[in-house]
Amino acid sequence: MHHVLEAKLVVGDMVFSIASEFIENESEDVEKQDCERNAFYRMEKKLKNTFKRLPICIIADSLYACENVFQLCDKNKWKFLIRFKEGSIKSVMREFQSLKVLENSHSYEGISWVNDISYNERTVHVLEFVEELEKDKRTFTYITNIKVGKKKAKKKASDLLEHSRL
């Protein structure tokens, strides 16, 4: 078994692999193990060189909610929607939770969002939605560089739920 990071092109219901990066050490006598994030940094160069003009949106899990990934997305003019879990970036999560309560106008059908949260030298936006299941409900929170509004919030939440099932 080999661990691999995959970049996918999603077109409607079709999903195509467009790049792969193996997560492994070149030799066994290394001090630090390879990881998904390091594989992403290697893959970023390949994606940028191969798909120079393709508008890219990184949809990733909470491991990628970090300054280095945000900087790469800024540099490449890529959009991102990254899963955002409690403890990832505490200052952003605190501000989101506080503003979510204050700005209840930014809530619609189980979807909440807060735009323009300052983080380092950028602004980020947070989108949260709840999926109602038969006996349970799951909350999904994303950090993004895409400004969210009522129309976009519903579309993004629907798209993210659909892509999580692919």
C-alpha positions as CSV (number, residue, x, y, z in Angstrom):
1,M,0.0,0.0,0.0
2,H,1.2,3.5,-0.9
3,H,-0.2,6.8,0.4
4,V,-0.8,9.3,-2.4
5,L,-2.1,12.8,-2.6
6,E,-4.4,13.3,-5.6
7,A,-5.5,16.5,-7.4
8,K,-8.9,16.0,-9.1
9,L,-10.7,18.0,-11.7
10,V,-14.4,17.9,-10.9
11,V,-16.8,18.6,-13.8
12,G,-20.4,18.1,-12.9
13,D,-20.7,14.4,-11.8
14,M,-17.4,13.5,-13.4
15,V,-14.1,13.4,-11.5
16,F,-10.7,13.1,-13.2
17,S,-7.2,12.6,-11.6
18,I,-4.9,15.3,-13.0
19,A,-1.9,15.0,-10.7
20,S,-0.6,12.5,-8.1
21,E,2.2,12.9,-5.5
22,F,3.3,9.9,-3.5
23,I,3.8,10.4,0.3
24,E,6.9,8.5,1.1
25,N,10.5,8.9,2.1
26,E,13.2,8.5,-0.6
27,S,15.2,6.3,1.8
28,E,14.7,4.8,5.2
29,D,17.4,6.8,7.0
30,V,15.6,10.1,7.2
31,E,15.0,12.2,10.3
32,K,11.5,13.3,9.5
33,Q,8.7,11.4,7.8
34,D,7.1,12.7,4.6
35,C,3.5,13.9,5.0
36,E,0.5,15.1,3.0
37,R,1.3,18.8,3.4
38,N,4.8,18.3,2.1
39,A,3.3,16.3,-0.8
40,F,1.0,19.3,-1.4
41,Y,3.9,21.7,-1.6
42,R,5.6,19.5,-4.2
43,M,2.3,19.0,-6.1
44,E,1.7,22.8,-6.2
45,K,4.7,23.3,-8.4
46,K,3.5,20.6,-10.8
47,L,0.0,22.0,-10.9
48,K,1.1,25.5,-11.5
49,N,3.5,24.5,-14.3
50,T,1.1,22.1,-16.0
51,F,-2.1,24.1,-15.7
52,K,-0.9,27.6,-15.9
53,R,-4.2,29.2,-16.8
54,L,-6.6,26.8,-15.2
55,P,-8.6,28.5,-12.4
56,I,-8.1,26.3,-9.4
57,C,-10.0,26.0,-6.2
58,I,-8.3,23.8,-3.5
59,I,-10.9,21.9,-1.5
60,A,-9.1,20.1,1.3
61,D,-9.3,18.8,4.9
62,S,-8.3,20.7,8.0
63,L,-4.7,19.7,7.7
64,Y,-4.3,22.4,5.1
65,A,-5.7,25.3,7.1
66,C,-2.4,26.9,7.6
67,E,-0.4,30.0,6.6
68,N,1.9,28.3,4.1
69,V,-1.1,26.9,2.1
70,F,-2.8,30.3,2.2
71,Q,0.3,31.9,0.9
72,L,0.6,29.5,-2.0
73,C,-3.0,30.0,-2.9
74,D,-2.5,33.8,-2.8
75,K,0.7,33.5,-4.9
76,N,-1.0,31.3,-7.5
77,K,-4.3,33.3,-7.4
78,W,-6.1,30.1,-6.4
79,K,-9.3,29.9,-4.4
80,F,-9.6,27.6,-1.4
81,L,-12.3,26.0,0.6
82,I,-10.6,24.2,3.5
83,R,-12.3,22.3,6.2
84,F,-12.0,24.3,9.4
85,K,-12.1,22.5,12.7
86,E,-12.1,23.7,16.3
87,G,-8.5,24.4,17.3
88,S,-7.2,24.9,13.8
89,I,-6.7,28.7,13.9
90,K,-8.1,29.7,17.3
91,S,-8.3,33.5,16.7
92,V,-10.3,33.0,13.5
93,M,-12.6,30.5,15.1
94,R,-13.2,32.7,18.2
95,E,-14.1,35.7,15.9
96,F,-16.3,33.5,13.7
97,Q,-18.3,32.2,16.7
98,S,-18.7,35.7,18.2
99,L,-19.7,37.3,15.0
100,K,-22.0,34.5,14.0
101,V,-24.1,35.2,17.1
102,L,-24.0,39.0,16.5
103,E,-24.7,38.9,12.8
104,N,-27.6,36.5,12.7
105,S,-28.6,38.1,9.3
106,H,-25.7,36.0,7.9
107,S,-27.7,32.8,8.5
108,Y,-30.0,31.0,6.1
109,E,-31.5,27.5,6.2
110,G,-28.9,26.0,8.5
111,I,-26.0,27.9,6.8
112,S,-24.0,30.6,8.6
113,W,-21.2,32.7,7.3
114,V,-18.9,35.6,8.4
115,N,-16.9,37.5,5.9
116,D,-13.7,39.6,6.3
117,I,-12.1,38.1,9.4
118,S,-8.6,39.4,9.8
119,Y,-5.9,36.7,9.9
120,N,-2.2,37.7,9.6
121,E,-2.1,40.0,6.6
122,R,-5.2,38.8,4.8
123,T,-8.9,38.5,5.3
124,V,-10.6,35.1,5.3
125,H,-14.2,34.1,5.3
126,V,-15.9,31.3,7.2
127,L,-18.8,29.2,6.0
128,E,-20.6,26.7,8.3
129,F,-23.6,24.4,7.5
130,V,-25.4,21.6,9.2
131,E,-26.4,18.4,7.5
132,E,-29.5,16.8,9.0
133,L,-29.4,13.0,9.1
134,E,-32.1,10.7,10.3
135,K,-30.8,10.3,13.8
136,D,-28.0,12.8,13.9
137,K,-26.7,16.0,12.5
138,R,-23.2,16.9,11.3
139,T,-21.7,20.4,11.3
140,F,-19.2,21.4,8.5
141,T,-17.1,24.5,8.8
142,Y,-14.8,25.8,6.0
143,I,-12.3,28.7,5.9
144,T,-12.1,30.3,2.4
145,N,-10.9,33.2,0.4
146,I,-14.2,33.3,-1.5
147,K,-16.5,36.0,-0.1
148,V,-19.8,34.4,0.9
149,G,-23.3,35.8,0.5
150,K,-26.8,34.2,0.8
151,K,-26.8,32.8,-2.8
152,K,-23.2,31.6,-2.7
153,A,-23.6,30.1,0.8
154,K,-26.4,27.8,-0.3
155,K,-24.6,26.8,-3.5
156,K,-21.2,26.2,-1.8
157,A,-22.7,24.2,1.0
158,S,-24.5,22.0,-1.5
159,D,-21.4,21.5,-3.7
160,L,-19.2,20.7,-0.7
161,L,-21.7,18.1,0.6
162,E,-21.8,16.5,-2.9
163,H,-18.0,16.5,-3.3
164,S,-17.6,14.9,0.2
165,R,-19.6,12.0,-1.1
166,L,-17.5,11.4,-4.3
